[in-house]
């Protein structure tokens, strides 16, 4: 008959296919459940957080316009040092003009720190597959060959005195799998060949075959799809948490590049200002040298020379600051092109922006609640804590397993190990239905785990509130810093204009007195040197304030969690040259097309 040709392997395909389909359908349904939980929880908690945003004072909703404090930096204004800051400053160097977006692109491609950040989500993602491995289909085989030689103590063993000798060959092969319901399913085919010296064995030698199916289904503890799929769901949440951490760390790294970029522009501007100050002071000394036989006092000449020496020392320090700023950018970007030569002079080709950026505090806070990766992480951690709590709650239940077993067996005279195989199909199957119950009277371990998970759930709720409070604080500080730095820049601009006018007047008076024989220039030297110093300080203060303002604009985007969107960047997956998965940031398709 055709059915005699079936084997235990015929159960493999339907069992595996059914298990995979069940796992896939359960994952889809629980993903929907997770999203529903996330939406419900976020809606409930977001309502509370929005109340915090609404409590912002009217003064905070719209920060005061910076221009109301005094004169604004006029549109189109460009400080005299900006053009020189975008050119080569050192002899023998090779100028390398750098835009901020170019440094971003280099960092995203080469930065070792970003690569470290990007590997964390991929490492966590392997946990999903590892958790699914709990439901893998296992093919197994087991066999042995043995010989026994034992003394006989009764005629019932062999029918005669002497020793009992037995040769046994055993082989079992089959498939086993754990289902998402928690059931352990095993299908196996057994073969046993026995040859001994007993007079009672018939036939002898004999071949025994058995095809069996065993199902053990938990009914209480560790039962159900929701429990058994919990670790897959937690692994997915851990992966999402790691992705948000990647975004957070990357935004912080890009902000560090922004700070380094504008710091380089500032140090170059300060160096140019100090070079001009040194040249102006040297010009005063040169003019005094020409008049030392007329009306110049030796003491004032020495005073001017000392000013030149001090300003030359300041210039040395400023030039070293440029090198440090360049190395800071190189360390953050890690581009071999920037690291290969110490003669390459990094030249920022962006000038600071002076236009006012208005900030609505309430809108900025609402944007941060929606986009900050830390808040998304806190929600995901809360969801994972809820799943762990439900797992621990299930493990409080007693163990009650339903055991189902059925088998068909055959016996025949053995020539080969498998001679009993055909005989098993002529028999009616036997079956077993049973149960296993176990419950610890105290149940301390399970109750301790459940208590721990409940405490962790409470902790995560508090952590979420703390995260939101911290984010809102950062948004408020960043928005205030932006408005404050703009007002400070305007004030520094007014101070710069006043210092320039003061120096212009003193230069005019000193020139007119120094040029006339009957008007000695002695009294104006100290005033002139002080005015030069005040102008240089005002120029540096304005350059520093404009730098802080431009950093504050980007820092506000980071505080709102929109820095990557602001720079049109998105997370994409790829493979490296070794075929390993790779997570990277790249321009959005729309931005890439616009660039091309």
Secondary structure, 3 states (H helix, E strand, C coil): CHHHHCCCCHHHHHHHHHHHHHHHHHHHHHHHHHHHHHHHHHHHHHHHHHHHHHCCCHHHHECCCHHHHCCCCCCCCCCHHHHHHCCCCCCCCEEEEECHHHHHHHHHHHCHHHHHHHHHHHHHHHHHHHHHHHHCEEEEEEEEEEEEEEECCCHHHHCCCCEEEEEEEEEEEEEEEECCCCCEEEEEEEEEEEEECCCCCCCCCEEEEEEEEEEEEECCCCCCHHHHCHHHHHHHHHHHHHHHHHHHHHHHHHHHHHHHHHHHHHHHHHHHHHHHHHHHHHHHHHHHHHCCCCCCCHHHHHHHHHHHHHHHHHHHHHHHHHHHHHHHHHHHHCCHHHHCCCCEEEEECCCCCCCCCCCEHHHHHHHHHHHCHHHHHHHHHHHHHHHHHHHHHHCCCCEEEEEEEEEEEEEEECCCCCCCHHHHCCCCCEEEEEEEEECCCCCHHHHHHHHHHHHHHHHHHHHHHHHHHHHHHHHHHHHHHHHHHHHHHHHHHHHHHHHHHHHHHHHHHHHHHHCCCCCCCHHHHHHHHHHHHHHHHHHHHHHHHHHHHHHHHHHHHHHHCCHHHHCCEEEEEEECCCCCEEEEEEECHHHHHHHC
